[in-house]
């Protein structure tokens, strides 16, 4: 099918979904009849495409594009699987996340596969893949309209096997091919150290039961060393269940709602803090960036809303929900969010992310031109910045400098993009 036609159909379906969602949200003002009118417009558009377009379209592909456009408009983590894909998914779902992989956390973006983050130390991280990069193909197969869970399955395989990615980076928008070797992913441990001015610094790369125990241990260790303030670094932390994020926040909050989960057919469930769960009362500063997702976002939102911590850095990615597969009569399925996690103030974390109280743009990886002048720019691995602007600002905030984001640092970061 002509790509322009496909783009038009996806765009049209996305707009229609937004209209329907607005209608559903304002149900008291918009009748069911009005919502069906929007669907009638969509049907009319499809009829004109079929009857008036310059060539006869493949309606199967048109429908697939429309479905994926609708899902992405409401949930970048949703997937539509045809009957065969759903069978493959059921056969291999228990092994998803357990096989060797390249260490990518992904979501749908602009119809393609977007990088949420690369797990530290993974092949993807070593290759310089970063939040916001677009994967346009996997082993030569376009990710356009590819179901998210199917893409995740393709990224996994036997340890030592290769996968070719068609990649579009912010630093080099022209599509390039890179080959990564799958490996068994080992999540890095929680690290902690003392900084200047009796500030204890804890970096949490992943949130799960084992890493939560490490957080408690590091907090206790830093307090024994004389820490009077703490910085909790949740940057590039895309792995962790929302429930575990609530547990992390409960280490620092002794009362009130940490988060709650609710859906159209999913009854509200509150996650409350208790004094017994608190491990420290030291002043706290939290660092986030665009790679902060899932459980880390739940923790950051709770700590910010409860005024327990200042949050420094960038708006988080937006991903905290309960998802399930809903099967169709033809054997296909839709995997989508049936309930979302909310901040104590009532904001959907998936829809809004977490906006820091002190916003600072993180300096982006840059390509050093003098490392290998004979190598094409797109083949060079972006180098991480030498200055940590967000940590620098977090130290200032921890020491009581509660000013707006450092304008100079922000401008420097933007210039490096």
N, C-alpha and C positions, 0 to 999 in steps of 0.2 A: 504494500500500500504506500502511496505517496506520503513522504514524511511530513509535508505541510498539512495534508489532510489529517494525518494522525495527530499532529500538534494541535490543530484546530479543535478536533473532537475532545482531546484531553482537556484543553483549556475551557471549552464550552461546558464540559461535564463538571469541571472544578467550580466554575462560576455558579452552575445550577445547584451544586451541593451546598455552597455557601448560602444561596438564597433559601434552600430548604432548611438549613440549620438555623438561620435567622428566623424563619417562620416557625420552627419548632420551639425556639427559645421564647418567642413572643406569642405563644399559642393562644393566649387570651385575646389577642388582637387579630390574629390570622387564623381563619377557619381551615378545616381540613379540605374544603372545596378549593381554597386558594392554593394550598400546597399541591393538590392534584393538577391545578392549572399550570404550575411550573413544570410538572412532569409531562403534561401535554405539549408544552413548548418544546421540550427536549425531543419528544417523539416526532414532532413536526420537523425539527431540524434534521433528524436522522432520515426521515422520508425524503427531504429535499436533497440530502447528500446522495441517497440511493438513486433518486430519479433525475437529478439535474447536474450532478458533478460531471466533469469532463470525461471521466472514465468510471466504469463500474467498480465500486470499492469492495474490498473484502470485509463484509460486515462482522465476521468473527474477530478480525483484528481491530475493527472499529470499536466493537463492544469491549474487547480486552483493554484497549487504551482508555475507554471511558471509565471502566471499573477501577483501573489503577489510578486514574486521575481523581476519581471521587475519594478513594481511600487515602491517597496522599494528602488531599485537601483537609481531611479531618484527623489523620493519624499517620505520621511518617514511619511508624513501626508496624503498620498493618500489612497484610499480604492477602492476595487472592490467588488460590491454587486451583488449577483445573483438576479433573478427576485423577489423571495419571500423576501429576505433581503431588497431589494430596496423598496418594498411595505411597509414593517415595518418601514423603515427609513422615508419615506414620511409621514406615519401616525403619527410618533412621533417626527419628526425633530423640530417642533416648541417648543417642551418641553425639548429638549436637553440643558443641562446647567441650567434648571429651577427646575428640580426635586431634591429631596434629593440625596446626593452622598457621597462619601468618601473623596472628595477633591483632586483628582489626575488630573494632566495634563499629557497626554500620547502621544506617537508617536510609530511608528514601529521601532524595533531595532533587528537585527539579526534574522528576521523572526517572532519574538515574540513582546510582548508589552513592550515598554521601558518607564520608568518614566522620564518625563521632569522635573517635580517638584511636590511637595505637597503643597497645599495652607496652609499658616500658621494658626495654630489653628484647622485644620481639623482632622478628624479621622486618615487619612493617615499620616499627620505630627506628630501627637501624637504617632503613632506606629513606627516612625522613618524612614519611607520611604523617599528615597532621590534620587536625580538625578543620573541616571545610573542603578538603580535597574531594574530587569527584572521580569515582571509578566508572568509566564508561563501558568497559568490557571485562569479562573474565574468560580467559582462554579463548579469546576471539568471539565470544558470544556477548552481544550488547546487553547491558543491564537496563536499558530502557524498557519499562513495563515488566521487568523481571521481578517476581515475588521476592520479598525481602528474605524470608526463611529459606527459599530456594538458593538465593545468592550466598547465604551463610553456609549452606551445605556444600556449594561449589568451592568455597574458600578453604574448606577442610579436606583432609585426606591423610595418606600415609606419611609418616615422618620421613623426611629426605626427598619427597616428591616436590616438583616445581609447579607453580601456577603463574601464568602470565596475566598481568593487569594492564588495561588501557587506562592511563591516568591523566587527569587534568589538575594541575596544581595552581594555586593562586599565584605563585611566583613564576609559573610558566604555563599559561592557559592553553597552549597548543597541546593536543593529545600526544602522549608518548607511551611507549611500551616499557614495562619493567618486569623482570622475572624475580619472584621471591621463592625461597625454599621453605616448605612447611616444616615446622618443628614442634615438639611438645612444649607448650607454653607453661612457664612457671611464674606465678605472680611474685613480684618483689615484696620483701617484708616491709613492715612499718619501720621507719627510721626516726631517731630523735637525737637532738644535740642541744647544748647550751649556746645561746647567742649572747651578744653584748647586753649589758643592762639587766642581767638576770632574767632573760627571756628564754623560756624553753620552747624549742621548735620541734614539731612532730609532723612528719609527712606520711600521709595515708594513701597508698596507690590503689587499694582495693578494699571493699567493705564486705567481709564475710565473718563467720564465727571466729576463725583463727586470727584474722587481722584485728578484730575487736579486742580479743584477749591481749594482743600485742600493744594496742593503744593504751589499755589500762596499765600494762606493765611499764610502758614508756613514760606515762604521766607520773606514776609513782616514783620512777627512777629520777626524773627531772626535778620533782619536788624534793627528793632527798639531796640532790645536788644544789639546792637553793633557789630554784626557779620561783619568781614572784609573779610572772605573767606567762601566758602560753599563746603560741601561734599554731593553729591547726591548718595544715596545708592540704586542701582537697582538690588541687588542680590535677587534671588528667586522670581523674578517677571515674571511669565509666562503668565499672563492674561492681554490682552490689544491689541486693534486693531492697526495695523501699522499707520493708520491715526492719532490715539490719541498719538502715540509715536512721530509723527511729531509735534503735538501741544505742547507736553512737551518740545521738543528741541527748539521750537520757543520762549519759555519763556527766553531763554538765547542767542539766535543768532539773530542778527538784519539784516543780509543780506546774500544772496547766497541761493543755493539749500540745502534743508534739506534732502530730499530723492526724488526718483522718482520711479514710478511703470511702468513696461512694460512687454509685452508678445509677443509671436509669432503672435497672432491675436488681441492683446490688445494694442492700441496706447499708446505711452508714455505720462505720466502725471506727471508734476513736482509739488513738494510741496516746495514753496519758503518762506524764512523768510522775515519778514518786521519789521522795527523799532517799529511800533505801538504795536507789540506783546510782546516785551521784558519787563520783570519785574525786572531784575537786571543786573548789569554789574560786580558784584563781581567775583573774580577769582573762578574757579570751578574745582572740582575733582569728578570723577564719579567712583563708584565701581560696578563691574559686576562679575558674576560667571557662572557656567554651567547651573544654573537654570534661568538665564536671557533669556527671549525669547519674540518673537512678538514685540509689540510696544516698549518695553524697549530697545530692540536691535536697533530699528530704531533711537531712541533718542541717544543712546550711540554712534552709528556709525556717526551720524551727528555732535555731539559735538566733537568727536575725529577728524574727517576729517577736520572740520572747524578750528581746533586748538583752539577751545573755551575752551576745558577742557582736562586735563590728565585723561586717563582711567586706573584704577588700578584693578588688579584681574586676573580672568580666562577668557578664550575664552567663548563666549556665546553659547547658544544651537544651534541656526540657525533655525528660523521659522518666515518668514515674506512674506506672499503671499496672492493672491486672488484665492480662489478655487471655483469650480462649479461642478455640477453633469452633466455628459454627458451620455445620455441614449443609449442603444444598441437595435438592432432589436428584440432580444429575451426578452426584458423587464429588463435586467440587466443594471447596470450603473457603471461608473467609476467616482469617485470624485477625482479630482487632481488640481494642481496649473495651472492656465491659465495665471498668471502674477506674477512676483516677484518684491519685493521692493529692491532697490539698495542704497548703500551708495553714498554720493556726488562724491566720487572718481570712482564710477562705479562697485563696487563689489556687487554681489548678497548676500544679508544678509542670505538668507536661505541656500545657498551653502557654505558660508564662515564663518558665524557667525561674531562676532566682536572680534578682537584680541587686548587686552589692550596695551597701550604704556608702561606700567609697569606691567609685568606679575608676579603674585604671586599665588602659589597654596594654596587653602583654606584647612585648617585642616579638616580632615574627622571625622564624628561621630565615637566614640569608644565604645566598650562594656566593662563595668566595671565588672571584675570578682568577686569582693568581695561583690557586692550588695546582691546576693542570690546564694550562692555556690551550692545549691541543684537544681537550675534551669538550664536546658540545655542551652548552649550558643545561639542556634538559637531562643530561646524563649525570650531572653532578648532584651529590647529596646535599640538601640544605643544611647549613651549620646552625646550631642553636646559639642564640645571643649570649654574650659573655656576661652581661649585666642583668640581674634579676630585678626588674622594675617593681613587680608585685610584692616580692618579699621586702624590698627596701621600703615601700609604702606601708606594708603591714607592720614593720618595726616602728615606723614613725607613729602609726595609729596606736600601737600597743604602748608607746611611751607618752600617749596623751595628745599627740598632734592630730586633732580631729578636724582637719580642714578638708575642703573639697579635693577631688582627685588632682594630682600633680599635673598641671597643664603642660609643663615642659616635657615631662616624661611621656605624657599621652601623645604630644606632637611628635616626639622622637619615635615612638612606637609606630605611629601612623606613617611616618616617613619611610620606615624600614619595610613596610608592607609592599 
